[in-house]
Amino acid sequence: MQSPTLPPSLLRALRRVMRPLVRLMLRKGITYTVFADLLKEVFVDVADREFRLDDKVPSDSRISLLTGVHRKDVRRLRNESDTSFSALPENITLGAQLVNAWTRCGPFCTDAGQALPLPRLASAGGDCSFDALVAKVSTDIRARVVLDEWLRLGVVRLDDQDCVHLETQAFVPQKGFDEKAAYLGHNLHDHASAAVHNLSGEGQPFFERSVHYDALTVASVDTLREAVTKEGMQTLLSFNRLAADLDTPDLPAEQQQRITIGLYFYTEPTDPDSPKTSP
């Protein structure tokens, strides 16, 4: 039986939030038992890091009391703790930096920020080549390695003249499950963190808004999808340019802040039993 102190509205919201994640897990063969073990790890880690008293490391007993996880499991999970889960993989970070340079820095783009097709080799394009683009961002990795990976992910294409074309205005892999999964974790984490912060009522709220309708035709949805794809991308690129101008890479690590600005579109058949809503 559920405790009467648990907010029913929050439990309903959590149940709804979990549905698409459970759908993904079932498709990928992740059972309840596997997920329960994973959830234990997250409960212990969050309690350990974020629910300390006077900034003191909590005991196993306190974490067990907070989370409901058995003390023996708490001890085991703390010893096995993985601290590397929060960062995006290096290939994604490098990819985003390269695309940003391709769409912002001359001579790789037009004045309007449109990425130009780049000759693959410096011997053909000189300072305006894919070789030069990669060298501008990193001298530790060969351009051919980046190109092969981007061709696999569908980020670029190579034409008959051996020129490299950027297929998207942001680093969004069209293929590659691991890369897409990394973005799933990053984007949903940050969106959920903003929503949870706003629900707590502490500090300045984060911007989090949406528009939703439930009586549209398929044709109307297609019209909106196209508008969001075009205009939403331009909005994000505008924010990207501003963030790049404000970026201070020489700032001491302890003073650095990270941001995520997102925009998403989703559609599905309207549930005939659900209450009608308006924006």
N, C-alpha and C positions, 0 to 999 in steps of 0.2 A: 504494500500500500504506500502511496506517495505521501510524504509529509505535508501537512496543511500549510507549512511555512513556505513551501516552494511556489513561486508565482505561476499560476496556470498559463498566463499569457506568454511567459518566457519558455515554458515547456512546449507549448504549441509552436512557437517560433523555432526552437531548436529542432523539433521533429521535422518541420518543413525544410529547414536548412540542410538536414542530414539526407533527405531523400535523393537528390542528385548524386551525392557522394556515395551513398549505398548502391545506387544504380551503377555507378562506375566500378565500384568494388566487385559487384556480382558479375559484371561483364568480364572482369580481369581475373576472376577466380579467387578473390580475396574474401575469405569466409568471416563470419562473425567472430570466431575464435581468434583468428589472426588479428582482426581489427581491435578486439578487446585487449589483446596484449599490447598493441600499438597505443591504444588509448591510455592504458596504465602508465606507459612511459611518458606520455605527454602530461598527464595529471601530476606525476611526480616531478617532472622537470619544471613545470610552471609554478608549482607550490614551492619548490626549492629556490627558484630564481626571483619570484615576484611577491611572495607572501612571507617575507622575513620580518622579524621583530627587531627593531633597533639595528638593522643591517647586519644581524648575526646569522650565520649559517644555521638553518633549522636542524633539529635532531630528526632521526628516522621516525621516532615516536610522534613528533609534531606533524610531520608530513603524512604519516599514516592517519592521524586524527583528522587532518584537513581533507584528505582525498578519499578515505575509505579503502585505500590499497593496503594490503597486509604488510606489516613491518618487514618481514623477510623479503618480500618483493621490492619494497622501497630500497632496502639495502642493496639488493642485487642490481636494480635499475640505476641507482646512483653510481655504482661502480662501473656500469657499462655505458654510461651516458655519452652520447655523441654530440659534440658542440658545433658540428660543421653544417647543421641542417638549414641555417638561416640564409646563407649566401647563394646567389645564383651561380651556376657553373661558369667556369672561366671562359669557355667558348662562347657562351651567351653574352657575357659582359664585353668581351672583345668584339663580338659581332655588332652589338649596339653602338660601341664606340666607332667602329668602321663605317657603319651606315650613317651615323651622325656626321662624320667627317665628309662622307660622300655627298650628303645633301646640304652641307653648310659651308664647306671650304673650297675656295678656288684652288686649282682650275678644274675641280672634279664635278662642278655643278654650274647651272645657270644662275644669274642674279636672283631669280625667283625661287631658288632652292630646289630646282629639278635636277636629279642626278643624271649626269651625262653617261652615254656608253663609253667605256674605257678600253683602249687596246690592252690586251692581257699582259704584254711584255713591255718592260721599259725600253727595250731596243726599238720598239715600234712607236710608243707613245711618249717616251721621256718622262717628264714630270707630270704628265697627264695620262697616267697608265694605272692599271690595277696594281702592278708591282709598286708603284710610287705611293698609291693610297695606303697599302698595307704597311709600307715602310714608314709612312708619316705617323701611324698610330703605334706600331711595334716593330722593333728590329729583332725580336726574339723568335719570330715565327715566319716561315717562308710563305710567300703569296700563293704558291701552288697548293699548299696544304689548306689554306683558307678557301681557295676557289673550289677545290674538290669537295670540301665539306658543305659549302654553300650550294653547290650544284645538287648534292644529295638532299639538302633540306628544302630546295626550291626557292631559295632566297634570290638567286641570280640565274641567268641563262647566258649561254655562249653562242654568238651568231657565226655565220659562215666566214666573216671577216676577222674572226678571232678577237672580237670585242665582247666585253662583259657588260651585261645589262642588269641593273637592279630591278627586281620584280615587285618590290614593295617599298613604301616610303619609311618603313620602320623595320627593325629586325624581328620579323614574325615568321618563324619556320613553317612552311607549308607541309613538311614531312618531318619525321623524326620524333618518335614517341617520347623519348627521354627529355628532349628539349621542350616539347609541349607540356610534359608533366612538370618540369621546372617552373614554367610560367603559371601553370595551374596553382602550384603551391605559393608562388610569390604574389600573384594578383589576388587570389581569394584570401590569403592571409592578411594582406594590407587592407582590402575592402572590409573584411570582417573586423579587423582591429579598429578601423575608423567607426564602424557602426557600434561596436561594443563601447568604445570611448564615449560616443554620443549618448548611449543609453545610461552610462554611469553618471552623467551630469556633472562631471568634474572637468574644470579647465575650459578653454575655448573649444567649441565644437568644430569638428572637421566638416568640410562641405561634402554632403552625400545626398543627392537628389535623383529622382527618376520620374519618368512619364509613363503612365500605363493606361491602356484602353482594352476593352474585352469584346467589342462588337465590330470588328473590322473584317473586310473581305480579304481573301488571299492576295488579290491585286493591290489592295491598299497597303497590306503588309510589305509587299515587294517594293512599292513606292517608297515607303519609310525606310526599308532596309538600304535601298540605294542612296537615299539622302543621308542616312547616318554614316554609311561607308565613305561617302565623298566629303560631306561637311564636317563630320566628326573627326575624320583623319586630319583635315586642315586645322581644326581646333587643337588637336593634340600636337601637331607639328609646330603650331604657334607657341604653345606652352613649352615645347622642347627647345625652341630657339631662345626663349626667355631664360629658361633654366641653364642652358649652355652659356649664355652671356653672364649669368650670375655665378657660375661654377667657380670655386676657388680651390683648385687641387693642392695648393701649398698650405692650406689651412691645417693646423695641428689636428691630429686624429681625434683627440678628446673634444674638439669643438665642432666636428663635422656632423651634419644632419643629412639624412636621406629622405627622399620623397617618392611617392607614387601617385600619378594622376591617371585615372582610368576612365574608359567609356565603353559600355557594352550594349549589345542588342540581343534580345531573346524573343522568340515567339513559339506558341504551341496552341493547339485547339482549346478553346474556352470550355471550362468545366460547366455544363448546364446547371449543376447543383450549387455552384459557388455564387455568393452574393455579388451583385453588380457593383462596380466601383467606378469612380470618376477621378480625374487628376486633381 
